Amino acid sequence: MTGPSQAHHNKQIVQDVFDALANSNPQPLMAHLADDFRFVIMGSGSWSRSYDGKEAVLAELFAPLRARLGRITTIPQRLIAEGDHVVVQARGRNTTVDGRAYDNSYCNVLRLENGRITEWIEYCDTLLIEAALGPPSAVGRGCG
């Protein structure tokens, strides 16, 4: 599949993933992650880096996020697809486990290959991540 049909197919996969994330359901996302999946948080904060490989993403990024937020809700606002990339403008609607609001805004650039998400580059307010969640290393020590 190439050209417009590939873009449409990829956009539909990402739309389905984000529709589920808007309802705090991570299962469609998990089902579409490639084993060599890479998640990059742009910026210079303690969460900002490349998490390489599905296992690293799950253990070093998703687990600390779940520990601080419990249910994670991300609502898609706009999707744009071209070829193997889908860009998603989204808004989080979350509360930390200790009751603080964490409602970040995101621009995500996802790359898909054969129906699997292989890369996710996230642009967001990294200062807000630090303020609301503390550093990722604080998991289990009563974060920030």
C-alpha positions in Angstrom: 0.0 0.0 0.0 1.4 3.4 -1.0 0.4 7.0 -1.4 -3.0 8.3 -0.3 -4.3 4.9 0.7 -1.4 4.3 3.0 -1.8 7.7 4.6 -5.6 7.0 5.0 -4.9 3.6 6.6 -2.3 4.9 9.0 -4.5 7.8 10.0 -7.4 5.4 10.7 -5.1 3.3 13.0 -3.9 6.4 14.9 -7.5 7.7 15.1 -8.6 4.4 16.6 -5.7 4.5 19.1 -6.4 8.1 20.2 -10.2 7.5 20.4 -9.4 4.8 22.9 -6.8 7.0 24.7 -9.5 9.7 25.1 -11.4 7.1 27.2 -8.3 6.1 29.2 -8.0 2.8 27.2 -4.4 2.0 26.3 -5.2 -1.5 24.8 -5.4 -0.4 21.1 -2.1 1.5 21.5 -0.4 -1.6 23.0 -1.7 -3.7 20.2 -0.2 -1.4 17.5 3.3 -1.0 19.0 6.2 -2.5 17.1 8.7 -4.4 19.1 11.4 -1.9 18.0 9.1 1.0 18.9 10.9 4.3 19.9 9.3 7.1 21.9 11.1 10.5 22.0 10.1 13.3 24.3 11.7 16.5 22.9 13.1 19.1 25.2 15.6 19.3 28.0 13.7 18.1 31.1 14.4 14.9 33.0 11.7 13.0 31.0 13.1 14.3 27.7 15.1 11.6 25.9 14.7 8.7 23.4 13.2 5.5 24.9 14.3 2.8 22.5 12.5 -0.5 22.2 9.0 -1.5 23.3 10.3 -3.0 26.6 12.2 0.2 27.5 9.2 2.4 26.7 6.9 0.3 28.8 9.3 0.1 31.8 11.0 3.5 31.7 8.2 5.8 30.4 4.8 4.2 30.6 5.2 2.6 34.0 6.4 5.9 35.7 3.5 7.8 34.0 0.9 5.2 35.3 2.5 5.3 38.8 1.9 9.1 38.9 -1.3 9.4 37.0 -3.2 6.1 37.3 -5.6 6.5 34.4 -4.2 8.5 31.5 -6.5 10.4 29.2 -5.3 12.0 26.0 -7.9 13.6 23.7 -7.1 14.0 20.0 -7.9 17.4 18.4 -6.5 17.2 14.9 -4.9 14.4 12.9 -2.9 15.0 9.7 -1.5 12.1 7.7 1.0 11.9 4.9 2.6 8.6 3.8 3.9 6.7 6.8 3.5 9.7 9.2 0.5 10.9 11.2 0.7 14.1 13.2 -1.7 14.4 16.2 -2.5 17.5 18.1 -3.9 16.4 21.4 -4.7 17.6 24.9 -4.3 15.7 28.1 -7.0 15.7 30.8 -5.4 14.1 33.9 -5.0 14.3 37.6 -2.0 13.0 39.5 -2.5 10.4 42.1 -1.9 13.1 44.7 -4.7 15.3 43.2 -2.8 17.8 41.1 -4.0 18.8 37.6 -1.8 17.6 34.7 -3.4 18.8 31.5 -0.5 19.1 29.0 -0.9 20.0 25.3 0.9 17.8 22.7 2.0 17.6 19.1 2.9 14.0 18.3 4.5 12.8 15.2 4.0 9.1 14.7 5.6 6.9 12.1 3.9 3.6 11.1 5.2 0.6 9.2 2.9 -2.3 8.2 0.2 -1.1 10.6 2.5 -0.9 13.6 3.6 2.3 15.3 7.4 2.4 15.1 8.2 5.9 16.3 6.4 8.5 18.4 8.0 11.9 18.8 6.3 14.1 21.3 6.5 17.9 21.7 4.9 19.2 24.8 5.4 21.5 27.8 8.3 19.7 29.5 8.3 22.3 32.4 4.8 21.2 33.2 5.8 17.6 33.2 8.5 18.4 35.8 6.2 20.6 37.9 3.3 18.1 38.0 5.1 14.7 37.9 8.7 15.3 39.2 11.5 13.4 37.6 10.9 9.8 36.3 13.5 8.5 38.8 11.2 9.5 41.7 8.9 6.6 41.1 8.4 4.7 44.3 10.0 7.4 46.4 7.0 9.8 46.6 7.6 11.9 43.5 7.7 15.7 43.3 
